[in-house]
Amino acid sequence: MIAFYLSLAALGAAGAALIRELAAAQAKQRAALRPVRVQSADRDSDRGARRG
């Protein structure tokens, strides 16, 4: 029974580590997408200023 609980604890720790890695990967993707959106917004505002 002790081995069963130890294996459950190990699986839980591994699952938590995977969740943290996935969250970190998503955060990196969002951080990589943010500058692109900001630049496109700046370009649009620049174009509007030039036209107006």
C-alpha positions in Angstrom: 0.0 0.0 0.0 2.9 2.4 0.7 4.2 1.9 -2.8 0.8 2.7 -4.2 0.6 6.0 -2.4 4.2 6.8 -3.3 3.4 6.1 -7.0 0.4 8.4 -6.7 2.5 11.1 -5.2 5.1 10.7 -8.0 2.4 10.9 -10.6 1.0 14.0 -9.0 4.3 15.7 -8.9 5.0 14.8 -12.6 1.6 16.1 -13.5 2.2 19.4 -11.7 5.5 19.8 -13.5 3.9 19.2 -16.9 1.2 21.8 -16.1 3.9 24.3 -15.1 5.8 23.7 -18.3 2.7 24.1 -20.5 1.8 27.3 -18.7 5.4 28.6 -19.2 5.2 27.7 -22.9 1.9 29.5 -23.3 3.3 32.6 -21.5 6.3 32.6 -23.9 4.0 32.4 -26.9 1.8 35.2 -25.6 4.9 37.3 -24.9 6.2 36.6 -28.5 2.8 37.7 -30.0 2.5 40.9 -28.0 5.2 42.9 -29.7 3.9 42.0 -33.2 0.4 43.3 -32.2 1.9 46.4 -30.7 4.0 47.1 -33.8 1.0 46.6 -36.2 -1.1 49.0 -34.0 1.7 51.6 -34.1 2.0 51.2 -37.9 -1.7 51.8 -38.3 -1.7 54.9 -36.1 1.3 56.2 -38.0 -0.5 55.7 -41.3 -3.5 57.5 -39.9 -1.4 60.4 -38.7 0.2 60.7 -42.1 -3.1 60.7 -44.0 -4.8 63.0 -41.6 
